[in-house]
Amino acid sequence: MTYTRFRVIELLQGFLDGSAGPYEFDDFLSSRSSDPEIEAIRLRLAQLPDEEPSDDPTRYAGERAKVIVEEIIRDLQNSK
């Protein structure tokens, strides 16, 4: 799948609100992108569990990760 800014925004919003499919986020993390911006986001998100670990094993990362994902969404919405 090719990930556009719009698709990544949609995916991340779904990740935050729980509406994303069970494998959508994993699929994104596993799919290298030829778009340098999207690839940088993918790599950043892949690091979140190490940077912001969760005490809850059912959560991808800790609470601070939510703020980081929201910042990524805002950056994508504001970029051209």
C-alpha positions in Angstrom: 0.0 0.0 0.0 1.2 3.5 -0.8 0.8 5.9 2.2 0.0 9.5 1.5 -0.1 12.3 4.0 -3.9 12.0 4.1 -3.8 8.2 4.6 -1.3 8.6 7.4 -3.4 11.2 9.2 -6.4 8.9 8.9 -4.4 6.0 10.2 -3.0 7.8 13.1 -6.4 9.3 14.1 -7.8 5.8 14.0 -4.9 4.6 16.1 -5.6 7.2 18.7 -9.4 6.8 18.8 -9.4 3.0 18.5 -11.2 2.9 15.1 -8.2 1.5 13.1 -8.3 -2.1 12.1 -6.3 -4.5 14.2 -3.3 -4.7 11.8 -3.4 -1.3 10.1 -0.9 0.3 12.3 1.4 -2.8 12.2 1.1 -2.8 8.4 2.2 0.9 8.2 5.2 0.2 10.5 6.2 -2.7 8.3 6.0 -0.9 5.0 9.0 1.2 4.0 8.0 4.4 2.1 9.8 6.1 -0.8 8.5 9.4 0.5 11.1 10.7 2.9 8.5 12.5 5.1 6.4 9.4 5.5 9.4 7.2 6.1 10.6 9.5 8.8 7.2 9.3 10.5 7.2 5.5 10.2 10.6 5.3 11.8 9.6 7.7 14.6 6.5 5.8 15.4 8.4 2.5 15.5 10.6 3.9 18.2 7.7 5.0 20.5 7.5 1.8 22.6 11.1 2.1 23.5 11.0 5.9 24.2 7.6 5.9 25.9 6.9 2.4 27.3 3.5 1.5 28.6 2.8 -0.1 31.9 -0.2 -1.8 30.2 0.9 -4.6 27.9 -2.2 -4.2 25.7 -1.1 -0.6 24.8 1.5 0.2 22.1 3.2 2.9 24.1 2.8 5.1 27.1 0.6 8.2 27.5 3.2 10.6 26.3 3.1 8.7 22.9 -0.4 10.0 22.4 0.9 13.6 22.5 3.7 12.7 20.0 1.2 11.1 17.6 -1.1 14.2 17.9 1.9 16.4 17.1 2.7 14.3 14.0 -0.9 14.6 12.8 -0.8 18.4 13.3 2.5 18.6 11.4 1.0 16.6 8.5 -2.1 18.7 8.4 0.0 21.9 8.3 2.5 20.8 5.7 2.0 21.4 2.1 
